[in-house]
Amino acid sequence: MAQQVTSFETERKIIAILKVLSESTEPLGSITIARELERHGIFLSERAVRYHLRITDERGYTQPMGRDGRMLTSQGLEELKMALAPEQVGFIHEKLELLAFHTTFDPKTRTGQVPINTSFINRDDFKKALAAMSDVFKAGICVSDLVATAPEGEKLGSVIVPPGKIGLATVCSVVINGALLKAGIPTESRFGGVLEVRERKPRRFVAIINYAGTSLDPSEQYIRAKMTSVGEAARTGHGKILANFREIPAPARTIAQEVIESLKEAGINGVYALGNTSEPICQIAIGLNRVGIVLLGGLNPVAAAAEAGIEVENIAESGMINFDQLTSFWKL
């Protein structure tokens, strides 16, 4: 019985350590982790933290980054998601708010941090994946054609690229939330969905998952379930793409338009449709004195690669990156 308690306690502490690492975009050492754990009501000495980190290393949940400390691996992030699922309904909603708050990107100076999604693709499949994505970037069915890549062992956002893979970062639609927040506009993130497109125009949502009721990112789930036809939408103008739905107060619409325009000039085109006061948009009812916004899913290009039969592992909302680390997709 004592052993079971010890085992449970060890697992609880491991999950707490993984959670601390998941909230950082930089490697963390045992002293910093111990300090952060205290804020969560878990008191471990630096030595005890090092003991638990040896376990997480052995399991492949963490990767040592020399004297800088450790970072979470994709395997560690997956373990954290599964462990927290029962208590984390609404986790994605909180994550979106956190990323919006951490967005410091200034479209005028083109500096600051933007939120990203990270995708891992087998090194041998990478060129084929880029070819499958090119139509989507060409058609503009993406938040931005600015991307970042990293080889195995390096980090993108808050995750490490696994062996044999290349990491691809795409700009996450939460950058819109962040830019609106900085302009003083509160944004309500309602759901992620699959949007039917006809003649290159948004028609209606055919599937939705409310952020407040899920612990998993909707786009990741839709790609896994093969519910998209992004490649077809890019080529023919008809298909099903990933999109997200936001609401803002109606009096803020004019300012929101200005923010959207300044983002466009900086190469971020995530807004697919901006509604009018209290009017339905893409067949979604809007509250009184509210305006609906349809955002393109940041993972749309990667969904097209998955549709082409290429194995891709996606981690949506995987952290932040400096804007100057992004480069045009067409330079890859």
N, C-alpha and C positions, 0 to 999 in steps of 0.2 A: 504493500500500500504506500509506504514511504517513497519507494522508487517511482511509483506512478505520479505522486505529487511532484517529486523532483523533475520528472520528465515533462509534466505539464508546465511547471514553472519555467523550465529551460526554454520550452517552445514559445511560451508567452514573451519571454525576454528577447528571444531571437526575432519574433515578429515585431516587437517594439523597436529593435535596432534597425530592422529593414525599413520600418515606417520613417524613422529619422533620416535614414539615407535617401529614401524616396523623395523627401522634401528638400533635398539639396542638389544643386547643379554642379557642385564641386566635391572632390573627394574629402572625406571627413576622417580625422584621427580619433583614437579612443578617448582622449580628454574631452573633445567637442561632443562626441556621442554621449558620454557620461553626463555632461552638462545638460544636453537636450533631453535626455531620458528623465532627468529630475523634473523638468517641466511637465512631463506626462505622469509624474508620481511614481516613477520607478528609480530606485536608488541603487546603483551599481558602482563599485569602485572601478578605476581605470583598468586594473588588472583583470577584474571580472568581465569587463567589456571585451578585453583582448581575448579572453578564454572563449567567449561566445562568438567572436569574429572568426576564430580558428574553425569553429563548427560551420559557420556560414560559408567560409572559403571552401571547406571540404565538400559541402553540398552544391557548390557552384552558384550560390546566391549572391556572393560578393567577390570583388576582384581587387587585390592589393594594387595600389598605384604608387609604389615606392614610399618615400617619406611623407608624401601628401596624405596618405591614409587609404581609405577604401571607397569604392563606388559600387552601386547596385548593378547586377547583371540583369538581362531580360528574364532569366530564369527566376531570379530573386523577386523581380517585380510581379511575375506570374504567381509565385507562391504567396506573396503579400496580398494580391487581389483575391485569391481563393480563401485565404485565412480570414480576411476581413469581410468577405461577402455577407455572412449572416447579419452583421451589425452595421453594414455600410450601404443600406438602401439610401439613395440620395447622395452617395459618395461623389458621383460624377458632377452633380450640381455644385457641390462645394469646391471641387477641383477646378471647375470652370471659373468660379468667382475668384479663387486664389490666383489662377493664371492671369486673369484680367487685371487684378490688382498689381501683379508683378510686371505687367507690360509697361515698359518705359519708352517705347518707340515714339519718336517725334518725326512725323512725315516731312516737316519743313527742313530739318537738319539731316534727316535720314540717319539718325543715330539712336542707340538705345536697344533694349531687348524685346524680342518678339517670341510668342509661344510657338512651339513646333509639334508636329507628329513625327515619330521615327519609325522607319520601316527597315527590316533586315532582309536582304536578298542574297541568295547564294552567289559567290564570286563569279562562277561560270555562267550564271543566268543574267548577270547584270546588264550586258549590252542588249540582250533580247528584251529585258524589262524596259529599258530606256526606249527601245523602238515601239513597244506596246503603249508606252505613256505619251509618246510625242504627239499623237493626234489630239489627245485630251488637252495638253498644254497649248497646242495650236488653236484649238477651238475656245480656249479661255474658260474651260470648265474646271477651274482651280482657283484657290484663294490668291495665288501668285505663281509666276514662273520662276521665282527665286527659290533655290534649294541649297542644301549643303550635303556633302558626303563625308564619310569617315571609314577608314579601313578597320579590320579586326583589332580589338584591344584598345581602340580610342573611344572617346565618349561623344554622344550626341544628345544634348539636353541633359537629362539625369540618368541615362542608361549607357552601358558599355556595349560596343559592337562585338557579338560572339565570334568565335573562330570560324573561318571559312566563309564569312559573310561580309557584305559591304552595307554600311548604314546609309540610308537616304532620309534627310529631314525635309519635310514640306511644311510650309507656313500653315499654322492652325487658324481656323476661323475665329477663335477667341481673340485674335488681334483686334477685331472690330469692336468686341466688348470693351477691351482695354482702352482703345482710342476714344470710344464714346464716354467711358468712365472718366478719362482725363479731361474731357470737355464738359464734365459735370452732368452727363446724361446717364441716369440709372437704367440698366438693361436687364430685362428678365429673360433668362434662357429657359425656353419651354420644352423643346424636344428636338431630338435628332430623327431624321426620317429618310425615306426613299421618295424622291420626287419624280413624277412623270414629266418628261419634256416632249413637246410637240412643236415641230417647225422651229426648233432652237429657242422656244419660249417655255417658261415654267407653266405647267397646267394644274396639277393637283398632287397632293401627297397621297401615296398608295400604302404607306406603312409608317408608323410613328412609334417611338419609345420615349416616354416622358423622363426627363433627367431626374426628377424628384423620386422616381420609383425604380431606379436601377443602380447597380453597383458596377456595371460594365458599360463601356462606351458603345453607343448605338452603331456608329460607323463600322467599328471592328466586327460587331455581330452580323451586320448586313453583308459585309464582304465575305465572312466565313460561311454564311448561309447562301451565298451565290444569288443574292436578290437584286444585283445591279446589272445594268447593260450600258455602262459609261462609255466604253469604246464605240458602241453602236451610236449612242447619242452624239459623240464627237464627230463621227463620220457622216451620219445621215440626218442629224437634227432630231431624231426620234429615239427615245430610250428612257432608262431609269437611272437617275444619278443620286449621289449622296448630298443631302442638304440639311440645314439646321434652321430652327425657327426661334426668333427673338421678338420681344415686344418692348417698345419705349413709350413714354408719355407723349401724347399728341403735341403739346406746346414745344417739344424739343425737336420736332421734325426738321425745321429749317436748319438748325445748328447741325443736326445729324447729317443732312445733305452736304453741308460744307466739309464736315469731317471725312465723309465718304469720298468726296472729290479730292481732298488733299492726300488721302491714302492711295487713290488711283494714280495720282501723279508720281507717287513714290513706288509704284509697281505692285500695289496690293489692291486686288479687284474682287474681294470676297462677297460683296453685296450683289445678289442676283435679282432681287425685287424689293422695292420699298413701297409699302402700302399707303393708303390714305386714312384719315381719322375715322375710327370705328368701322372701317370697311373690311369685309372678308378678303383674304389674299390666299391664292392657291387653295381655295375652298375651306380655309380655316377661319372660324369666327373670331372676331377681335372684340375686346372689351370696350366699354364706353371711354371716350377720350384717350384711346390707345392707338398705336400704329404698329402694324406687323412688319417684320423684316425677314426675308428669306436669304440665308447665307449659303454659299457653296461649301460643300464638305472639303476640307483640306486633303483628305485621303482619296479623292476622285481619281487622280492619275494612277495611284497604286491599285485601286480597284480594277482599272483597265488591265493592268499587268496580271492580276489574279484571274481575271476573265480569260486571259490568253493562256491560262494553264501554268503560269509561273508561281512557284511557291514563295509566298511573302509572309513574313511575321510582322504584324503592325502593333505599335504601341501609341495610341492616340494621346494627345495632351502630355507628351513625354518630358516637358520642361521648357526652358528658355534658351535662346541663343542670341548673340549680338548680331545686329542687322548687318554689320560689315563682314560677317562670316558667310553670308549668303552669296550665291553666285547664280547667274542665269542658267536655266536648264539647258539652253542651247549651247553652252560652253562645255558641257560634260562630254 
